[in-house]
Amino acid sequence: MDLLQKSLKMIEKHPLCNHCLGRQFALLGYGVENEERGRSIKQVLTMKAHESSLESNNGVKALKILASNGFSETAQELLKKMKKRLASKGHKKCFLCEDRMGNIEQLAEKASASLNEYEYNNFLVGIELPLNAEEREDEFKAEFAVDHGENMRNEFGRLIGKKVAEQTGKPAEFMKPNVVVLVNPYNETVKLRVNPLFVAGRYRKIARGIPQSKWLCSECRGKGCEKCNWTGKMYAESVEEIIGKPFLEATGGARSSFHAAGREDIDARMLGAGRPYVIEIERPRRRFLDLKKLEQEINVYGKGKVEVSSLSYADKDGVRKLKKAESTQKRYRVIIEFEDAVTPEDLRRLKSTLTNRMIIQETPLRVLHRRADLAREKYIYDVDVKRLAPNKVEMKLRCQGGLYVKELVTGDGGRTRPSASQILGNKARPVKLDVLNVIMADQNVVG
């Protein structure tokens, strides 16, 4: 059965608009849209039927099919001139799209209008179809053995996308769009899925007593109670909140998520060049930010507590790379207070024992309630030790990320081996801890 015969069979069985007929042969030909393809097929069928009608009634039958189920005005006019009556059965709808293909322009205008409140560089149109419409098309394709067709979802998406691009002056982007416009041609609804905005940078925490992330009250879990003074939080602020608030104000976003290359303890400072992080802003209304100005605003807002630097745009891949970099090398400075005085020989022994040494650490008792009880191996590359007072020492070390430095000092009841306390046989405790540097293997990840 050739293309024209198959087309007439389709129209004889079901009413089809130009789009839906042409779509069944979408892969045949080049540079022609389905609506034009369908109209051309119907025009040729009408001409053939007219030719046949001059010799037999078979042509009249085909003209009636084209006039009724094919919505062909040419076939309707020919039947009038031939004084052939066309049974009136009221207005028919296209069997496949139910005439929704005729609303492309209006749907595109509605989609474009929905984007007005957002800043974006590019977009993608997605189509939501009722299940029965997709099932109906699948059954139709199976019935007529359609081998060169396109599905309705693709055609709607392509045509509306072209119109939106014309109306907004913004290009469609299929891999990483800023905004996805979800259009349902059947109920004529438009929804936006605004993809997050990612900004990378580094932060320095120059004050102690600030957690990296918002810490909900353990009693009320954020609802507010006497324990947390009705704030819902264990700590008044966090690095995440100090950085996130100016970002949310600048972008008009719904909420933020904070991703960092590891974390420091609440009572530890993060110094040096700072810790790499990526902040993720959900549903941002504004994407075109003056990052240098925003950096200054954050530093004013977090003055004396948190500073940021090296802000740059990032993406989801940057977050994945950042998470993989959590175990990257770190430099620490810890002030250690021993129970008894230490000698120069003690300092040399501490340095030689810990330099180029693998440390075995079981999950510290202080975090055991929220982390699995595992034994971890962490490597120390180099150590420098300086005495500050008879029983007080400054120790600087470069080590593998994930090493618990406080437990390296105390020994944690034998759960960290070796430790400063064990090596010298002198009970020790960490007084102050600072992260001096986070050494990224891939400096292009962030910052």
C-alpha positions as MATLAB code, in Angstrom:
seq = 'MDLLQKSLKMIEKHPLCNHCLGRQFALLGYGVENEERGRSIKQVLTMKAHESSLESNNGVKALKILASNGFSETAQELLKKMKKRLASKGHKKCFLCEDRMGNIEQLAEKASASLNEYEYNNFLVGIELPLNAEEREDEFKAEFAVDHGENMRNEFGRLIGKKVAEQTGKPAEFMKPNVVVLVNPYNETVKLRVNPLFVAGRYRKIARGIPQSKWLCSECRGKGCEKCNWTGKMYAESVEEIIGKPFLEATGGARSSFHAAGREDIDARMLGAGRPYVIEIERPRRRFLDLKKLEQEINVYGKGKVEVSSLSYADKDGVRKLKKAESTQKRYRVIIEFEDAVTPEDLRRLKSTLTNRMIIQETPLRVLHRRADLAREKYIYDVDVKRLAPNKVEMKLRCQGGLYVKELVTGDGGRTRPSASQILGNKARPVKLDVLNVIMADQNVVG';
ca = [
       0.000    0.000    0.000;
       1.555    3.313   -1.051;
       1.538    6.563    0.919;
      -1.607    7.978   -0.737;
      -3.592    4.767   -0.345;
      -2.604    4.511    3.318;
      -3.519    8.165    3.899;
      -6.994    7.704    2.400;
      -7.534    4.602    4.544;
      -6.579    6.605    7.629;
      -8.971    9.436    6.776;
     -11.755    7.025    5.883;
     -11.512    5.447    9.327;
     -10.882    8.585   11.394;
     -11.196   12.382   11.036;
      -7.661   13.814   10.838;
      -6.419   17.399   10.706;
      -3.511   18.339    8.441;
      -1.017   18.156   11.326;
      -2.045   14.690   12.433;
      -2.149   13.220    8.923;
       1.192   14.756    7.967;
       2.764   13.606   11.219;
       2.333    9.950   10.197;
       4.869   10.578    7.398;
       7.082   13.099    9.200;
      10.339   11.306    8.336;
       9.615   11.437    4.609;
      10.789   14.595    2.872;
      12.894   17.419    4.240;
      12.226   20.968    5.397;
       8.449   20.514    5.446;
       6.295   20.834    8.548;
       3.614   18.257    9.235;
       0.745   20.690    8.671;
       1.998   21.454    5.145;
       2.756   17.781    4.529;
      -0.768   16.771    5.546;
      -2.376   19.529    3.467;
      -0.342   18.481    0.406;
      -1.327   14.830    0.795;
      -5.008   15.795    1.020;
      -4.675   18.074   -2.009;
      -3.206   15.287   -4.146;
      -5.859   12.844   -2.921;
      -8.558   15.384   -3.792;
      -7.165   15.855   -7.291;
      -7.001   12.093   -7.846;
     -10.540   11.679   -6.492;
     -11.812   14.468   -8.750;
     -10.187   12.809  -11.761;
     -11.727    9.472  -10.809;
     -15.160   11.026  -10.204;
     -15.305   12.063  -13.847;
     -15.316    8.365  -14.732;
     -16.952    6.573  -11.771;
     -18.676    6.947   -8.404;
     -15.532    5.745   -6.614;
     -14.115    9.217   -6.986;
     -17.228   10.780   -5.444;
     -16.906    8.490   -2.438;
     -13.287    9.527   -1.935;
     -14.252   13.215   -2.236;
     -16.888   12.755    0.453;
     -14.334   11.114    2.754;
     -11.901   13.980    2.192;
     -14.601   16.620    2.652;
     -15.951   15.039    5.843;
     -13.064   13.346    7.663;
     -10.262   15.250    5.938;
     -11.793   18.714    6.490;
     -10.858   19.527    2.849;
     -12.491   22.747    1.679;
     -11.453   21.942   -1.898;
     -13.307   18.606   -1.754;
     -16.348   20.328   -0.248;
     -16.444   22.912   -3.080;
     -16.076   20.197   -5.724;
     -19.002   18.247   -4.288;
     -21.137   21.423   -4.333;
     -20.334   22.040   -7.992;
     -21.085   18.417   -8.757;
     -24.391   18.817   -6.838;
     -23.457   15.926   -4.591;
     -24.901   16.139   -1.103;
     -22.625   15.703    1.901;
     -24.368   14.267    4.913;
     -24.157   16.717    7.802;
     -23.198   15.068   11.081;
     -22.224   18.208   12.945;
     -18.699   19.402   13.577;
     -16.132   16.632   13.746;
     -12.941   16.836   15.711;
      -9.592   15.416   14.720;
      -9.441   11.890   16.095;
      -5.879   12.232   17.383;
      -5.393   15.787   18.657;
      -9.074   16.739   19.072;
      -8.272   20.004   17.207;
      -5.630   21.042   19.761;
      -3.053   21.461   17.004;
      -5.004   24.529   15.949;
      -4.136   26.274   19.237;
      -0.351   26.387   18.807;
      -0.190   30.196   18.576;
      -2.324   30.782   21.688;
      -0.437   28.162   23.699;
       2.889   29.721   22.731;
       1.679   33.179   23.776;
       0.545   31.800   27.123;
       3.896   30.056   27.598;
       5.823   33.229   26.732;
       3.735   35.295   29.151;
       4.472   32.848   31.980;
       8.199   33.497   31.523;
       7.917   37.248   32.005;
       8.602   37.121   35.758;
      11.904   35.269   35.353;
      15.358   36.015   34.035;
      16.730   33.244   31.837;
      19.190   32.676   29.031;
      17.369   29.772   27.408;
      14.377   27.504   27.825;
      12.880   24.178   26.845;
       9.245   23.378   26.140;
       7.959   20.127   27.613;
       4.565   18.670   26.760;
       2.140   16.944   29.114;
      -0.495   14.839   27.367;
      -3.413   12.899   28.815;
      -2.744    9.177   28.944;
      -5.748    8.394   26.741;
      -4.438   10.718   23.992;
      -1.076    8.945   23.922;
      -2.711    5.514   23.993;
      -5.032    6.538   21.158;
      -2.080    7.602   19.013;
      -0.164    4.382   19.781;
      -3.158    2.269   18.777;
      -3.576    4.326   15.593;
       0.062    3.803   14.599;
      -0.239    0.073   15.217;
      -3.479   -0.135   13.236;
      -1.966    1.512   10.155;
       1.607    0.251   10.533;
       3.086    3.743   10.732;
       6.841    3.435   10.150;
       7.891    6.992    9.314;
       5.900    9.029   11.814;
       6.576   11.425   14.655;
       4.700   11.362   17.936;
       2.305   14.110   18.927;
       4.331   15.118   21.974;
       7.342   15.932   19.791;
       5.331   17.977   17.318;
       3.618   20.040   19.999;
       6.960   20.659   21.727;
       8.771   21.604   18.543;
       6.112   23.972   17.221;
       5.383   25.706   20.538;
       9.129   25.937   21.196;
       9.711   27.700   17.861;
       6.942   30.194   18.577;
       8.187   30.904   22.107;
      11.706   31.464   20.744;
      10.318   33.961   18.225;
       8.229   35.758   20.843;
      10.900   35.953   23.568;
      14.058   36.214   21.498;
      15.596   33.428   23.635;
      16.921   30.126   22.239;
      15.706   26.657   23.119;
      18.257   24.555   25.028;
      17.826   20.800   25.171;
      20.640   19.762   27.541;
      20.711   22.264   30.425;
      17.860   24.770   30.087;
      17.362   27.517   32.685;
      13.588   27.038   32.548;
      11.350   24.206   31.355;
       7.886   25.330   30.235;
       5.420   22.473   30.709;
       2.427   22.879   28.407;
      -0.694   20.722   28.412;
      -2.456   21.419   25.090;
      -5.590   19.558   26.187;
      -6.456   21.595   29.275;
      -4.391   24.592   28.080;
      -2.380   24.885   31.285;
       1.209   26.149   31.466;
       3.567   25.353   34.359;
       7.172   26.368   34.858;
       9.942   24.197   36.177;
      12.669   26.707   36.937;
      16.003   24.969   37.178;
      18.312   25.969   40.041;
      21.015   28.589   39.867;
      24.437   27.437   41.075;
      27.146   29.833   42.266;
      30.532   28.631   43.468;
      32.992   30.354   45.766;
      35.100   29.989   48.880;
      34.230   30.986   52.416;
      36.335   31.851   55.442;
      34.791   31.435   58.882;
      36.677   33.850   61.073;
      34.597   33.452   64.239;
      34.108   30.351   66.340;
      30.777   29.001   67.490;
      29.067   29.041   64.083;
      27.969   25.772   62.437;
      28.305   25.321   58.697;
      24.662   24.342   58.206;
      21.428   25.407   59.828;
      21.095   23.276   62.961;
      17.513   22.500   63.949;
      16.599   22.204   67.615;
      16.932   18.589   68.736;
      13.805   18.945   70.863;
      11.269   20.514   68.497;
      12.928   19.919   65.101;
      12.393   23.486   63.968;
       8.909   24.156   65.354;
      10.090   26.323   68.260;
      10.178   25.491   71.963;
      11.624   26.675   75.287;
      14.889   24.833   74.728;
      15.677   26.843   71.581;
      14.020   30.059   72.819;
      11.310   29.507   70.196;
      13.740   29.918   67.291;
      13.566   26.294   66.156;
      17.386   26.273   65.962;
      20.248   25.219   68.190;
      22.387   28.107   66.932;
      21.211   31.567   65.915;
      22.990   31.498   62.566;
      25.173   29.375   60.336;
      27.573   29.803   57.426;
      24.809   28.539   55.145;
      22.352   31.183   56.363;
      24.832   34.057   56.383;
      25.736   33.357   52.749;
      22.260   32.237   51.679;
      20.237   35.260   52.842;
      21.837   37.817   50.470;
      21.642   35.282   47.642;
      17.910   34.745   48.179;
      17.315   38.492   48.295;
      19.316   39.044   45.101;
      17.683   36.218   43.141;
      14.165   36.162   44.572;
      14.644   32.409   44.930;
      12.415   30.089   46.951;
      15.156   28.520   49.099;
      18.843   27.685   49.046;
      20.953   24.572   49.544;
      24.583   24.705   50.619;
      27.196   22.250   49.296;
      30.777   22.388   50.591;
      34.014   20.420   50.314;
      33.774   18.974   53.822;
      33.005   20.890   57.002;
      34.776   22.247   60.050;
      33.611   21.856   63.654;
      31.438   24.576   65.152;
      34.272   25.751   67.393;
      36.869   25.692   64.582;
      37.693   28.541   62.243;
      38.112   28.155   58.469;
      41.040   30.390   57.446;
      43.472   30.692   54.548;
      41.932   30.914   51.087;
      38.704   29.453   52.461;
      36.656   26.315   51.907;
      35.184   25.727   48.404;
      31.398   25.638   48.249;
      28.498   25.838   45.817;
      25.214   27.468   46.760;
      22.125   26.207   44.937;
      19.170   28.590   44.598;
      15.797   27.001   43.854;
      13.341   28.769   41.501;
      15.424   31.945   41.056;
      13.507   34.816   39.470;
      16.748   36.639   38.710;
      19.841   34.921   37.288;
      21.855   37.823   35.946;
      23.762   38.809   39.071;
      26.573   41.237   39.710;
      28.675   38.670   41.554;
      31.320   41.151   42.668;
      28.654   43.386   44.210;
      26.936   40.387   45.802;
      30.277   39.265   47.248;
      30.649   42.666   48.917;
      27.085   42.552   50.284;
      27.657   39.111   51.823;
      30.898   40.258   53.419;
      29.189   43.300   54.917;
      26.319   41.129   56.193;
      28.696   38.527   57.663;
      31.308   41.004   58.907;
      33.476   39.531   61.643;
      31.981   36.087   61.139;
      32.027   34.865   57.529;
      33.733   36.133   54.367;
      33.301   34.895   50.795;
      35.502   35.252   47.713;
      35.918   34.068   44.106;
      32.190   33.915   43.277;
      31.519   32.375   39.869;
      28.642   30.614   38.133;
      28.632   26.839   38.450;
      26.350   23.920   37.618;
      25.220   20.552   38.950;
      28.457   18.953   37.776;
      30.317   21.382   40.036;
      28.373   20.062   43.026;
      29.251   16.480   42.139;
      32.937   17.345   41.797;
      32.805   19.205   45.095;
      31.356   16.198   46.933;
      34.094   13.988   45.496;
      36.652   16.509   46.768;
      35.505   16.250   50.412;
      38.416   13.931   51.202;
      41.019   16.221   49.631;
      44.061   17.254   51.677;
      43.672   19.766   54.513;
      46.056   21.845   56.603;
      45.224   22.325   60.281;
      46.560   24.215   63.272;
      45.660   22.939   66.698;
      46.648   24.325   70.076;
      47.184   21.411   72.474;
      47.247   21.577   76.262;
      48.954   18.659   78.022;
      48.373   17.610   81.610;
      52.133   17.640   82.310;
      54.900   19.779   80.858;
      56.467   18.650   77.595;
      60.172   18.638   76.705;
      61.955   19.392   73.418;
      62.487   15.641   73.078;
      58.703   15.133   73.417;
      58.156   17.572   70.544;
      60.665   15.741   68.314;
      59.026   12.405   69.127;
      55.568   13.778   68.356;
      56.737   15.147   64.998;
      58.652   12.026   63.909;
      55.909    9.603   64.983;
      53.076   11.429   63.218;
      54.855   12.492   59.995;
      54.113   10.179   57.060;
      51.931    8.041   59.288;
      48.651    6.201   58.688;
      46.176    6.858   61.501;
      43.432    4.378   62.405;
      40.282    6.102   63.651;
      37.061    4.552   64.796;
      34.074    6.890   64.564;
      34.512    9.395   67.424;
      32.229    8.990   70.407;
      31.022   12.594   70.028;
      29.502   11.885   66.563;
      28.661    8.213   67.010;
      24.969    9.059   67.487;
      24.746   10.304   63.884;
      27.451    8.391   62.009;
      28.122    4.707   61.412;
      30.632    3.056   63.717;
      33.453    2.377   61.276;
      37.245    2.208   61.403;
      38.861    4.622   58.933;
      42.456    4.986   57.781;
      43.676    8.570   57.291;
      47.181    9.604   56.291;
      49.259   12.436   57.794;
      51.845   13.833   55.353;
      53.776   16.258   57.530;
      53.723   17.728   61.032;
      55.321   20.786   62.650;
      55.308   21.245   66.417;
      56.132   24.368   68.441;
      55.997   24.829   72.211;
      54.014   27.854   73.403;
      54.211   27.218   77.156;
      55.580   24.427   79.392;
      52.447   22.340   78.779;
      51.029   24.027   75.674;
      51.938   23.198   72.054;
      50.999   24.435   68.592;
      50.820   21.612   66.066;
      50.401   22.181   62.337;
      49.709   19.241   60.065;
      48.867   18.415   56.461;
      46.674   15.361   56.221;
      44.107   13.462   54.224;
      40.640   14.975   54.421;
      38.304   13.390   56.923;
      40.863   13.061   59.703;
      39.369   13.890   63.110;
      42.036   16.221   64.489;
      40.575   16.563   67.994;
      40.663   12.782   68.426;
      44.224   12.735   67.044;
      45.059   14.835   70.108;
      43.034   13.025   72.785;
      43.021    9.454   71.473;
      39.267    9.259   72.156;
      39.657    6.453   74.678;
      41.836    4.404   72.338;
      39.542    4.767   69.324;
      42.221    6.822   67.471;
      45.637    5.188   67.144;
      48.234    6.635   67.533;
      47.394    9.942   69.225;
      49.365   12.754   70.854;
      48.252   11.534   74.297;
      49.349    7.971   73.549;
      52.689    8.881   71.940;
      53.837   10.994   74.891;
      51.945    9.154   77.625;
      50.655   12.563   78.624;
      46.939   13.354   78.633;
      46.182   16.060   76.065;
      43.231   18.127   74.979;
      42.665   20.452   71.992;
      42.215   24.082   73.030;
      41.732   25.745   69.641;
      41.441   24.317   66.153;
      41.739   26.115   62.808;
      41.558   24.855   59.234;
      44.350   26.681   57.408;
      43.801   25.395   53.895;
      41.702   23.062   51.783;
      43.976   21.768   49.025;
      41.861   20.996   45.959;
      43.339   18.432   43.563;
      41.304   20.059   40.774;
      41.558   23.820   41.268;
      39.014   24.304   38.446;
      36.191   22.736   40.446;
      35.314   25.976   42.220;
      36.896   29.226   43.196;
];
